[in-house]
Amino acid sequence: MLTLTAMVGWLIVVHDLWERPAGGLSGRQARLFNTATVLTLGVGAMCFYVALFALNLGAEAFLLDNGVVEDAVGHPVGFDE
């Protein structure tokens, strides 16, 4: 969760996505825009983390042999290990 928060914060700061109530923008609009920005980036980053996890799980199933892992841990292994 900390990495997700750090990534969203970094994206907002680096790309200057935080709105400030100035000019024709009211405080309520700025809060609405900032909330939408945080939620959009948060959902997007979470989707990428889920996709990365799925790719890693698929690569593990394809690349690791159960016999090698069983020898390393000393007992039969299943999906959960």
PDB file with one MODEL, atoms N, CA, C and O in Angstrom:
MODEL        1
ATOM      1  N   MET A   1       0.827  -1.193   0.000  1.00  0.00           N
ATOM      2  CA  MET A   1       0.000   0.000   0.000  1.00  0.00           C
ATOM      3  C   MET A   1       0.870   1.256   0.000  1.00  0.00           C
ATOM      4  O   MET A   1       0.534   2.263  -0.623  1.00  0.00           O
ATOM      5  N   LEU A   2       1.992   1.174   0.709  1.00  0.00           N
ATOM      6  CA  LEU A   2       2.893   2.324   0.768  1.00  0.00           C
ATOM      7  C   LEU A   2       3.477   2.627  -0.614  1.00  0.00           C
ATOM      8  O   LEU A   2       3.597   3.790  -0.999  1.00  0.00           O
ATOM      9  N   THR A   3       3.837   1.579  -1.355  1.00  0.00           N
ATOM     10  CA  THR A   3       4.401   1.823  -2.688  1.00  0.00           C
ATOM     11  C   THR A   3       3.356   2.402  -3.635  1.00  0.00           C
ATOM     12  O   THR A   3       3.669   3.248  -4.473  1.00  0.00           O
ATOM     13  N   LEU A   4       2.122   1.946  -3.501  1.00  0.00           N
ATOM     14  CA  LEU A   4       1.040   2.479  -4.332  1.00  0.00           C
ATOM     15  C   LEU A   4       0.827   3.964  -4.038  1.00  0.00           C
ATOM     16  O   LEU A   4       0.685   4.771  -4.957  1.00  0.00           O
ATOM     17  N   THR A   5       0.806   4.315  -2.767  1.00  0.00           N
ATOM     18  CA  THR A   5       0.640   5.713  -2.362  1.00  0.00           C
ATOM     19  C   THR A   5       1.817   6.563  -2.847  1.00  0.00           C
ATOM     20  O   THR A   5       1.631   7.676  -3.339  1.00  0.00           O
ATOM     21  N   ALA A   6       3.024   6.023  -2.702  1.00  0.00           N
ATOM     22  CA  ALA A   6       4.212   6.761  -3.142  1.00  0.00           C
ATOM     23  C   ALA A   6       4.193   6.978  -4.659  1.00  0.00           C
ATOM     24  O   ALA A   6       4.556   8.051  -5.140  1.00  0.00           O
ATOM     25  N   MET A   7       3.774   5.966  -5.398  1.00  0.00           N
ATOM     26  CA  MET A   7       3.739   6.107  -6.859  1.00  0.00           C
ATOM     27  C   MET A   7       2.714   7.139  -7.294  1.00  0.00           C
ATOM     28  O   MET A   7       2.998   7.971  -8.156  1.00  0.00           O
ATOM     29  N   VAL A   8       1.528   7.094  -6.708  1.00  0.00           N
ATOM     30  CA  VAL A   8       0.491   8.065  -7.053  1.00  0.00           C
ATOM     31  C   VAL A   8       0.952   9.474  -6.682  1.00  0.00           C
ATOM     32  O   VAL A   8       0.788  10.408  -7.467  1.00  0.00           O
ATOM     33  N   GLY A   9       1.521   9.627  -5.498  1.00  0.00           N
ATOM     34  CA  GLY A   9       2.038  10.936  -5.088  1.00  0.00           C
ATOM     35  C   GLY A   9       3.129  11.443  -6.013  1.00  0.00           C
ATOM     36  O   GLY A   9       3.159  12.621  -6.369  1.00  0.00           O
ATOM     37  N   TRP A  10       4.026  10.542  -6.400  1.00  0.00           N
ATOM     38  CA  TRP A  10       5.115  10.926  -7.306  1.00  0.00           C
ATOM     39  C   TRP A  10       4.558  11.373  -8.657  1.00  0.00           C
ATOM     40  O   TRP A  10       5.002  12.380  -9.208  1.00  0.00           O
ATOM     41  N   LEU A  11       3.596  10.634  -9.189  1.00  0.00           N
ATOM     42  CA  LEU A  11       3.002  11.018 -10.475  1.00  0.00           C
ATOM     43  C   LEU A  11       2.321  12.381 -10.396  1.00  0.00           C
ATOM     44  O   LEU A  11       2.416  13.177 -11.330  1.00  0.00           O
ATOM     45  N   ILE A  12       1.641  12.649  -9.299  1.00  0.00           N
ATOM     46  CA  ILE A  12       0.960  13.937  -9.138  1.00  0.00           C
ATOM     47  C   ILE A  12       1.969  15.074  -9.061  1.00  0.00           C
ATOM     48  O   ILE A  12       1.780  16.114  -9.692  1.00  0.00           O
ATOM     49  N   VAL A  13       3.033  14.889  -8.297  1.00  0.00           N
ATOM     50  CA  VAL A  13       4.028  15.960  -8.121  1.00  0.00           C
ATOM     51  C   VAL A  13       4.830  16.187  -9.396  1.00  0.00           C
ATOM     52  O   VAL A  13       4.995  17.327  -9.830  1.00  0.00           O
ATOM     53  N   VAL A  14       5.324  15.122  -9.993  1.00  0.00           N
ATOM     54  CA  VAL A  14       6.192  15.263 -11.169  1.00  0.00           C
ATOM     55  C   VAL A  14       5.456  15.867 -12.357  1.00  0.00           C
ATOM     56  O   VAL A  14       6.023  16.655 -13.114  1.00  0.00           O
ATOM     57  N   HIS A  15       4.197  15.496 -12.516  1.00  0.00           N
ATOM     58  CA  HIS A  15       3.441  15.985 -13.669  1.00  0.00           C
ATOM     59  C   HIS A  15       2.542  17.170 -13.328  1.00  0.00           C
ATOM     60  O   HIS A  15       1.698  17.567 -14.132  1.00  0.00           O
ATOM     61  N   ASP A  16       2.722  17.728 -12.145  1.00  0.00           N
ATOM     62  CA  ASP A  16       2.007  18.925 -11.704  1.00  0.00           C
ATOM     63  C   ASP A  16       0.496  18.778 -11.918  1.00  0.00           C
ATOM     64  O   ASP A  16      -0.137  19.604 -12.575  1.00  0.00           O
ATOM     65  N   LEU A  17      -0.071  17.694 -11.341  1.00  0.00           N
ATOM     66  CA  LEU A  17      -1.481  17.399 -11.523  1.00  0.00           C
ATOM     67  C   LEU A  17      -2.361  17.933 -10.396  1.00  0.00           C
ATOM     68  O   LEU A  17      -3.584  17.814 -10.463  1.00  0.00           O
ATOM     69  N   TRP A  18      -1.768  18.510  -9.380  1.00  0.00           N
ATOM     70  CA  TRP A  18      -2.546  19.005  -8.243  1.00  0.00           C
ATOM     71  C   TRP A  18      -3.101  20.387  -8.569  1.00  0.00           C
ATOM     72  O   TRP A  18      -2.349  21.301  -8.906  1.00  0.00           O
ATOM     73  N   GLU A  19      -4.405  20.532  -8.468  1.00  0.00           N
ATOM     74  CA  GLU A  19      -5.071  21.802  -8.770  1.00  0.00           C
ATOM     75  C   GLU A  19      -5.160  22.665  -7.513  1.00  0.00           C
ATOM     76  O   GLU A  19      -5.402  22.162  -6.416  1.00  0.00           O
ATOM     77  N   ARG A  20      -4.962  23.949  -7.688  1.00  0.00           N
ATOM     78  CA  ARG A  20      -5.088  24.911  -6.596  1.00  0.00           C
ATOM     79  C   ARG A  20      -6.216  25.888  -6.930  1.00  0.00           C
ATOM     80  O   ARG A  20      -6.374  26.291  -8.083  1.00  0.00           O
ATOM     81  N   PRO A  21      -6.988  26.261  -5.927  1.00  0.00           N
ATOM     82  CA  PRO A  21      -8.065  27.225  -6.211  1.00  0.00           C
ATOM     83  C   PRO A  21      -7.475  28.591  -6.543  1.00  0.00           C
ATOM     84  O   PRO A  21      -7.076  29.338  -5.650  1.00  0.00           O
ATOM     85  N   ALA A  22      -7.425  28.902  -7.807  1.00  0.00           N
ATOM     86  CA  ALA A  22      -6.893  30.189  -8.262  1.00  0.00           C
ATOM     87  C   ALA A  22      -7.594  30.564  -9.563  1.00  0.00           C
ATOM     88  O   ALA A  22      -8.103  29.705 -10.282  1.00  0.00           O
ATOM     89  N   GLY A  23      -7.609  31.838  -9.844  1.00  0.00           N
ATOM     90  CA  GLY A  23      -8.243  32.289 -11.080  1.00  0.00           C
ATOM     91  C   GLY A  23      -9.727  32.013 -11.061  1.00  0.00           C
ATOM     92  O   GLY A  23     -10.424  32.447 -10.144  1.00  0.00           O
ATOM     93  N   GLY A  24     -10.226  31.300 -12.056  1.00  0.00           N
ATOM     94  CA  GLY A  24     -11.647  30.994 -12.152  1.00  0.00           C
ATOM     95  C   GLY A  24     -12.034  29.691 -11.470  1.00  0.00           C
ATOM     96  O   GLY A  24     -13.195  29.288 -11.538  1.00  0.00           O
ATOM     97  N   LEU A  25     -11.086  29.020 -10.810  1.00  0.00           N
ATOM     98  CA  LEU A  25     -11.337  27.722 -10.188  1.00  0.00           C
ATOM     99  C   LEU A  25     -11.675  27.899  -8.715  1.00  0.00           C
ATOM    100  O   LEU A  25     -10.885  28.462  -7.957  1.00  0.00           O
ATOM    101  N   SER A  26     -12.848  27.418  -8.309  1.00  0.00           N
ATOM    102  CA  SER A  26     -13.248  27.540  -6.903  1.00  0.00           C
ATOM    103  C   SER A  26     -12.594  26.430  -6.081  1.00  0.00           C
ATOM    104  O   SER A  26     -12.041  25.476  -6.627  1.00  0.00           O
ATOM    105  N   GLY A  27     -12.667  26.575  -4.767  1.00  0.00           N
ATOM    106  CA  GLY A  27     -12.100  25.567  -3.877  1.00  0.00           C
ATOM    107  C   GLY A  27     -12.791  24.222  -4.025  1.00  0.00           C
ATOM    108  O   GLY A  27     -12.145  23.177  -3.951  1.00  0.00           O
ATOM    109  N   ARG A  28     -14.102  24.246  -4.235  1.00  0.00           N
ATOM    110  CA  ARG A  28     -14.859  23.007  -4.398  1.00  0.00           C
ATOM    111  C   ARG A  28     -14.455  22.283  -5.687  1.00  0.00           C
ATOM    112  O   ARG A  28     -14.308  21.061  -5.699  1.00  0.00           O
ATOM    113  N   GLN A  29     -14.279  23.040  -6.761  1.00  0.00           N
ATOM    114  CA  GLN A  29     -13.847  22.431  -8.023  1.00  0.00           C
ATOM    115  C   GLN A  29     -12.443  21.850  -7.895  1.00  0.00           C
ATOM    116  O   GLN A  29     -12.170  20.763  -8.405  1.00  0.00           O
ATOM    117  N   ALA A  30     -11.565  22.559  -7.226  1.00  0.00           N
ATOM    118  CA  ALA A  30     -10.197  22.067  -7.051  1.00  0.00           C
ATOM    119  C   ALA A  30     -10.207  20.754  -6.274  1.00  0.00           C
ATOM    120  O   ALA A  30      -9.505  19.815  -6.648  1.00  0.00           O
ATOM    121  N   ARG A  31     -10.996  20.674  -5.192  1.00  0.00           N
ATOM    122  CA  ARG A  31     -11.093  19.425  -4.427  1.00  0.00           C
ATOM    123  C   ARG A  31     -11.668  18.301  -5.281  1.00  0.00           C
ATOM    124  O   ARG A  31     -11.201  17.164  -5.207  1.00  0.00           O
ATOM    125  N   LEU A  32     -12.672  18.609  -6.086  1.00  0.00           N
ATOM    126  CA  LEU A  32     -13.271  17.601  -6.964  1.00  0.00           C
ATOM    127  C   LEU A  32     -12.253  17.092  -7.976  1.00  0.00           C
ATOM    128  O   LEU A  32     -12.130  15.883  -8.176  1.00  0.00           O
ATOM    129  N   PHE A  33     -11.525  18.000  -8.613  1.00  0.00           N
ATOM    130  CA  PHE A  33     -10.510  17.603  -9.596  1.00  0.00           C
ATOM    131  C   PHE A  33      -9.399  16.788  -8.937  1.00  0.00           C
ATOM    132  O   PHE A  33      -8.946  15.792  -9.501  1.00  0.00           O
ATOM    133  N   ASN A  34      -8.958  17.202  -7.751  1.00  0.00           N
ATOM    134  CA  ASN A  34      -7.888  16.486  -7.057  1.00  0.00           C
ATOM    135  C   ASN A  34      -8.341  15.097  -6.623  1.00  0.00           C
ATOM    136  O   ASN A  34      -7.572  14.139  -6.705  1.00  0.00           O
ATOM    137  N   THR A  35      -9.584  14.982  -6.161  1.00  0.00           N
ATOM    138  CA  THR A  35     -10.111  13.678  -5.780  1.00  0.00           C
ATOM    139  C   THR A  35     -10.181  12.756  -6.993  1.00  0.00           C
ATOM    140  O   THR A  35      -9.805  11.586  -6.912  1.00  0.00           O
ATOM    141  N   ALA A  36     -10.659  13.281  -8.108  1.00  0.00           N
ATOM    142  CA  ALA A  36     -10.737  12.483  -9.337  1.00  0.00           C
ATOM    143  C   ALA A  36      -9.344  12.058  -9.801  1.00  0.00           C
ATOM    144  O   ALA A  36      -9.166  10.935 -10.272  1.00  0.00           O
ATOM    145  N   THR A  37      -8.369  12.934  -9.673  1.00  0.00           N
ATOM    146  CA  THR A  37      -7.000  12.615 -10.070  1.00  0.00           C
ATOM    147  C   THR A  37      -6.436  11.497  -9.214  1.00  0.00           C
ATOM    148  O   THR A  37      -5.867  10.539  -9.737  1.00  0.00           O
ATOM    149  N   VAL A  38      -6.591  11.610  -7.891  1.00  0.00           N
ATOM    150  CA  VAL A  38      -6.061  10.596  -6.979  1.00  0.00           C
ATOM    151  C   VAL A  38      -6.743   9.247  -7.215  1.00  0.00           C
ATOM    152  O   VAL A  38      -6.073   8.216  -7.269  1.00  0.00           O
ATOM    153  N   LEU A  39      -8.056   9.250  -7.354  1.00  0.00           N
ATOM    154  CA  LEU A  39      -8.773   7.992  -7.575  1.00  0.00           C
ATOM    155  C   LEU A  39      -8.399   7.356  -8.919  1.00  0.00           C
ATOM    156  O   LEU A  39      -8.202   6.144  -8.994  1.00  0.00           O
ATOM    157  N   THR A  40      -8.302   8.151  -9.960  1.00  0.00           N
ATOM    158  CA  THR A  40      -7.950   7.622 -11.279  1.00  0.00           C
ATOM    159  C   THR A  40      -6.550   7.021 -11.276  1.00  0.00           C
ATOM    160  O   THR A  40      -6.346   5.907 -11.761  1.00  0.00           O
ATOM    161  N   LEU A  41      -5.593   7.754 -10.733  1.00  0.00           N
ATOM    162  CA  LEU A  41      -4.225   7.234 -10.688  1.00  0.00           C
ATOM    163  C   LEU A  41      -4.114   6.033  -9.757  1.00  0.00           C
ATOM    164  O   LEU A  41      -3.358   5.103 -10.040  1.00  0.00           O
ATOM    165  N   GLY A  42      -4.853   6.039  -8.655  1.00  0.00           N
ATOM    166  CA  GLY A  42      -4.819   4.917  -7.724  1.00  0.00           C
ATOM    167  C   GLY A  42      -5.370   3.645  -8.348  1.00  0.00           C
ATOM    168  O   GLY A  42      -4.764   2.581  -8.227  1.00  0.00           O
ATOM    169  N   VAL A  43      -6.506   3.747  -9.009  1.00  0.00           N
ATOM    170  CA  VAL A  43      -7.096   2.576  -9.668  1.00  0.00           C
ATOM    171  C   VAL A  43      -6.187   2.086 -10.801  1.00  0.00           C
ATOM    172  O   VAL A  43      -6.002   0.882 -10.974  1.00  0.00           O
ATOM    173  N   GLY A  44      -5.632   3.009 -11.558  1.00  0.00           N
ATOM    174  CA  GLY A  44      -4.730   2.621 -12.645  1.00  0.00           C
ATOM    175  C   GLY A  44      -3.478   1.924 -12.144  1.00  0.00           C
ATOM    176  O   GLY A  44      -3.070   0.904 -12.700  1.00  0.00           O
ATOM    177  N   ALA A  45      -2.864   2.463 -11.100  1.00  0.00           N
ATOM    178  CA  ALA A  45      -1.661   1.845 -10.541  1.00  0.00           C
ATOM    179  C   ALA A  45      -1.986   0.482  -9.937  1.00  0.00           C
ATOM    180  O   ALA A  45      -1.192  -0.451 -10.056  1.00  0.00           O
ATOM    181  N   MET A  46      -3.141   0.355  -9.292  1.00  0.00           N
ATOM    182  CA  MET A  46      -3.534  -0.925  -8.713  1.00  0.00           C
ATOM    183  C   MET A  46      -3.748  -1.964  -9.809  1.00  0.00           C
ATOM    184  O   MET A  46      -3.381  -3.127  -9.635  1.00  0.00           O
ATOM    185  N   CYS A  47      -4.329  -1.566 -10.922  1.00  0.00           N
ATOM    186  CA  CYS A  47      -4.521  -2.492 -12.039  1.00  0.00           C
ATOM    187  C   CYS A  47      -3.175  -2.971 -12.581  1.00  0.00           C
ATOM    188  O   CYS A  47      -3.023  -4.146 -12.916  1.00  0.00           O
ATOM    189  N   PHE A  48      -2.208  -2.076 -12.666  1.00  0.00           N
ATOM    190  CA  PHE A  48      -0.884  -2.483 -13.133  1.00  0.00           C
ATOM    191  C   PHE A  48      -0.210  -3.437 -12.156  1.00  0.00           C
ATOM    192  O   PHE A  48       0.473  -4.367 -12.585  1.00  0.00           O
ATOM    193  N   TYR A  49      -0.386  -3.230 -10.849  1.00  0.00           N
ATOM    194  CA  TYR A  49       0.170  -4.157  -9.862  1.00  0.00           C
ATOM    195  C   TYR A  49      -0.480  -5.537  -9.976  1.00  0.00           C
ATOM    196  O   TYR A  49       0.213  -6.548  -9.870  1.00  0.00           O
ATOM    197  N   VAL A  50      -1.781  -5.596 -10.188  1.00  0.00           N
ATOM    198  CA  VAL A  50      -2.471  -6.875 -10.354  1.00  0.00           C
ATOM    199  C   VAL A  50      -1.972  -7.573 -11.623  1.00  0.00           C
ATOM    200  O   VAL A  50      -1.738  -8.781 -11.613  1.00  0.00           O
ATOM    201  N   ALA A  51      -1.811  -6.824 -12.704  1.00  0.00           N
ATOM    202  CA  ALA A  51      -1.303  -7.406 -13.949  1.00  0.00           C
ATOM    203  C   ALA A  51       0.130  -7.916 -13.764  1.00  0.00           C
ATOM    204  O   ALA A  51       0.470  -8.987 -14.268  1.00  0.00           O
ATOM    205  N   LEU A  52       0.963  -7.173 -13.056  1.00  0.00           N
ATOM    206  CA  LEU A  52       2.333  -7.601 -12.800  1.00  0.00           C
ATOM    207  C   LEU A  52       2.346  -8.876 -11.969  1.00  0.00           C
ATOM    208  O   LEU A  52       3.142  -9.776 -12.238  1.00  0.00           O
ATOM    209  N   PHE A  53       1.481  -8.970 -10.965  1.00  0.00           N
ATOM    210  CA  PHE A  53       1.389 -10.178 -10.148  1.00  0.00           C
ATOM    211  C   PHE A  53       0.981 -11.369 -11.003  1.00  0.00           C
ATOM    212  O   PHE A  53       1.558 -12.449 -10.877  1.00  0.00           O
ATOM    213  N   ALA A  54      -0.012 -11.183 -11.875  1.00  0.00           N
ATOM    214  CA  ALA A  54      -0.468 -12.273 -12.740  1.00  0.00           C
ATOM    215  C   ALA A  54       0.634 -12.718 -13.697  1.00  0.00           C
ATOM    216  O   ALA A  54       0.808 -13.915 -13.924  1.00  0.00           O
ATOM    217  N   LEU A  55       1.374 -11.773 -14.255  1.00  0.00           N
ATOM    218  CA  LEU A  55       2.486 -12.131 -15.145  1.00  0.00           C
ATOM    219  C   LEU A  55       3.574 -12.890 -14.394  1.00  0.00           C
ATOM    220  O   LEU A  55       4.122 -13.862 -14.914  1.00  0.00           O
ATOM    221  N   ASN A  56       3.889 -12.459 -13.183  1.00  0.00           N
ATOM    222  CA  ASN A  56       4.889 -13.167 -12.377  1.00  0.00           C
ATOM    223  C   ASN A  56       4.421 -14.572 -12.027  1.00  0.00           C
ATOM    224  O   ASN A  56       5.212 -15.515 -12.068  1.00  0.00           O
ATOM    225  N   LEU A  57       3.165 -14.722 -11.690  1.00  0.00           N
ATOM    226  CA  LEU A  57       2.610 -16.033 -11.368  1.00  0.00           C
ATOM    227  C   LEU A  57       2.660 -16.954 -12.586  1.00  0.00           C
ATOM    228  O   LEU A  57       2.998 -18.132 -12.468  1.00  0.00           O
ATOM    229  N   GLY A  58       2.326 -16.415 -13.742  1.00  0.00           N
ATOM    230  CA  GLY A  58       2.401 -17.209 -14.972  1.00  0.00           C
ATOM    231  C   GLY A  58       3.829 -17.594 -15.322  1.00  0.00           C
ATOM    232  O   GLY A  58       4.078 -18.725 -15.739  1.00  0.00           O
ATOM    233  N   ALA A  59       4.763 -16.678 -15.160  1.00  0.00           N
ATOM    234  CA  ALA A  59       6.166 -16.981 -15.441  1.00  0.00           C
ATOM    235  C   ALA A  59       6.697 -18.026 -14.476  1.00  0.00           C
ATOM    236  O   ALA A  59       7.474 -18.896 -14.869  1.00  0.00           O
ATOM    237  N   GLU A  60       6.285 -17.947 -13.220  1.00  0.00           N
ATOM    238  CA  GLU A  60       6.722 -18.932 -12.220  1.00  0.00           C
ATOM    239  C   GLU A  60       6.213 -20.319 -12.580  1.00  0.00           C
ATOM    240  O   GLU A  60       6.954 -21.297 -12.482  1.00  0.00           O
ATOM    241  N   ALA A  61       4.969 -20.412 -12.990  1.00  0.00           N
ATOM    242  CA  ALA A  61       4.406 -21.708 -13.351  1.00  0.00           C
ATOM    243  C   ALA A  61       5.100 -22.292 -14.581  1.00  0.00           C
ATOM    244  O   ALA A  61       5.227 -23.509 -14.715  1.00  0.00           O
ATOM    245  N   PHE A  62       5.541 -21.417 -15.465  1.00  0.00           N
ATOM    246  CA  PHE A  62       6.186 -21.860 -16.696  1.00  0.00           C
ATOM    247  C   PHE A  62       7.666 -22.194 -16.493  1.00  0.00           C
ATOM    248  O   PHE A  62       8.174 -23.136 -17.100  1.00  0.00           O
ATOM    249  N   LEU A  63       8.359 -21.433 -15.646  1.00  0.00           N
ATOM    250  CA  LEU A  63       9.808 -21.551 -15.534  1.00  0.00           C
ATOM    251  C   LEU A  63      10.307 -22.460 -14.411  1.00  0.00           C
ATOM    252  O   LEU A  63      11.356 -23.090 -14.551  1.00  0.00           O
ATOM    253  N   LEU A  64       9.572 -22.536 -13.302  1.00  0.00           N
ATOM    254  CA  LEU A  64      10.054 -23.323 -12.166  1.00  0.00           C
ATOM    255  C   LEU A  64       9.542 -24.756 -12.239  1.00  0.00           C
ATOM    256  O   LEU A  64       8.361 -24.999 -12.486  1.00  0.00           O
ATOM    257  N   ASP A  65      10.441 -25.682 -12.023  1.00  0.00           N
ATOM    258  CA  ASP A  65      10.089 -27.094 -11.983  1.00  0.00           C
ATOM    259  C   ASP A  65       9.779 -27.481 -10.536  1.00  0.00           C
ATOM    260  O   ASP A  65      10.538 -27.141  -9.629  1.00  0.00           O
ATOM    261  N   ASN A  66       8.681 -28.182 -10.319  1.00  0.00           N
ATOM    262  CA  ASN A  66       8.299 -28.569  -8.957  1.00  0.00           C
ATOM    263  C   ASN A  66       9.367 -29.420  -8.281  1.00  0.00           C
ATOM    264  O   ASN A  66       9.558 -29.315  -7.070  1.00  0.00           O
ATOM    265  N   GLY A  67      10.061 -30.252  -9.036  1.00  0.00           N
ATOM    266  CA  GLY A  67      11.109 -31.099  -8.460  1.00  0.00           C
ATOM    267  C   GLY A  67      12.235 -30.287  -7.859  1.00  0.00           C
ATOM    268  O   GLY A  67      12.740 -30.630  -6.790  1.00  0.00           O
ATOM    269  N   VAL A  68      12.631 -29.235  -8.513  1.00  0.00           N
ATOM    270  CA  VAL A  68      13.703 -28.381  -8.005  1.00  0.00           C
ATOM    271  C   VAL A  68      13.268 -27.694  -6.716  1.00  0.00           C
ATOM    272  O   VAL A  68      14.033 -27.626  -5.754  1.00  0.00           O
ATOM    273  N   VAL A  69      12.047 -27.188  -6.701  1.00  0.00           N
ATOM    274  CA  VAL A  69      11.541 -26.511  -5.502  1.00  0.00           C
ATOM    275  C   VAL A  69      11.379 -27.506  -4.359  1.00  0.00           C
ATOM    276  O   VAL A  69      11.694 -27.183  -3.214  1.00  0.00           O
ATOM    277  N   GLU A  70      10.890 -28.716  -4.650  1.00  0.00           N
ATOM    278  CA  GLU A  70      10.749 -29.731  -3.611  1.00  0.00           C
ATOM    279  C   GLU A  70      12.098 -30.088  -3.004  1.00  0.00           C
ATOM    280  O   GLU A  70      12.195 -30.258  -1.788  1.00  0.00           O
ATOM    281  N   ASP A  71      13.144 -30.205  -3.823  1.00  0.00           N
ATOM    282  CA  ASP A  71      14.485 -30.479  -3.306  1.00  0.00           C
ATOM    283  C   ASP A  71      14.978 -29.346  -2.417  1.00  0.00           C
ATOM    284  O   ASP A  71      15.650 -29.587  -1.414  1.00  0.00           O
ATOM    285  N   ALA A  72      14.650 -28.124  -2.777  1.00  0.00           N
ATOM    286  CA  ALA A  72      15.128 -26.965  -2.019  1.00  0.00           C
ATOM    287  C   ALA A  72      14.436 -26.843  -0.665  1.00  0.00           C
ATOM    288  O   ALA A  72      15.085 -26.510   0.327  1.00  0.00           O
ATOM    289  N   VAL A  73      13.135 -27.105  -0.605  1.00  0.00           N
ATOM    290  CA  VAL A  73      12.405 -26.920   0.650  1.00  0.00           C
ATOM    291  C   VAL A  73      12.276 -28.203   1.453  1.00  0.00           C
ATOM    292  O   VAL A  73      11.979 -28.147   2.646  1.00  0.00           O
ATOM    293  N   GLY A  74      12.491 -29.358   0.833  1.00  0.00           N
ATOM    294  CA  GLY A  74      12.508 -30.611   1.554  1.00  0.00           C
ATOM    295  C   GLY A  74      11.149 -31.279   1.737  1.00  0.00           C
ATOM    296  O   GLY A  74      11.042 -32.237   2.502  1.00  0.00           O
ATOM    297  N   HIS A  75      10.122 -30.807   1.064  1.00  0.00           N
ATOM    298  CA  HIS A  75       8.809 -31.440   1.136  1.00  0.00           C
ATOM    299  C   HIS A  75       8.051 -31.154  -0.146  1.00  0.00           C
ATOM    300  O   HIS A  75       8.414 -30.241  -0.887  1.00  0.00           O
ATOM    301  N   PRO A  76       6.992 -31.926  -0.424  1.00  0.00           N
ATOM    302  CA  PRO A  76       6.215 -31.697  -1.644  1.00  0.00           C
ATOM    303  C   PRO A  76       5.608 -30.287  -1.680  1.00  0.00           C
ATOM    304  O   PRO A  76       5.186 -29.754  -0.653  1.00  0.00           O
ATOM    305  N   VAL A  77       5.573 -29.708  -2.852  1.00  0.00           N
ATOM    306  CA  VAL A  77       5.049 -28.353  -2.993  1.00  0.00           C
ATOM    307  C   VAL A  77       3.802 -28.357  -3.855  1.00  0.00           C
ATOM    308  O   VAL A  77       3.608 -29.225  -4.706  1.00  0.00           O
ATOM    309  N   GLY A  78       2.969 -27.367  -3.611  1.00  0.00           N
ATOM    310  CA  GLY A  78       1.759 -27.169  -4.397  1.00  0.00           C
ATOM    311  C   GLY A  78       1.688 -25.747  -4.894  1.00  0.00           C
ATOM    312  O   GLY A  78       2.680 -25.019  -4.872  1.00  0.00           O
ATOM    313  N   PHE A  79       0.512 -25.354  -5.344  1.00  0.00           N
ATOM    314  CA  PHE A  79       0.313 -24.014  -5.897  1.00  0.00           C
ATOM    315  C   PHE A  79       0.567 -22.921  -4.858  1.00  0.00           C
ATOM    316  O   PHE A  79       1.113 -21.870  -5.193  1.00  0.00           O
ATOM    317  N   ASP A  80       0.180 -23.154  -3.607  1.00  0.00           N
ATOM    318  CA  ASP A  80       0.296 -22.138  -2.581  1.00  0.00           C
ATOM    319  C   ASP A  80       1.738 -21.857  -2.156  1.00  0.00           C
ATOM    320  O   ASP A  80       1.992 -20.873  -1.463  1.00  0.00           O
ATOM    321  N   GLU A  81       2.671 -22.694  -2.555  1.00  0.00           N
ATOM    322  CA  GLU A  81       4.058 -22.460  -2.172  1.00  0.00           C
ATOM    323  C   GLU A  81       4.849 -21.943  -3.337  1.00  0.00           C
ATOM    324  O   GLU A  81       6.046 -21.686  -3.206  1.00  0.00           O
TER     325      GLU A  81
ENDMDL
END
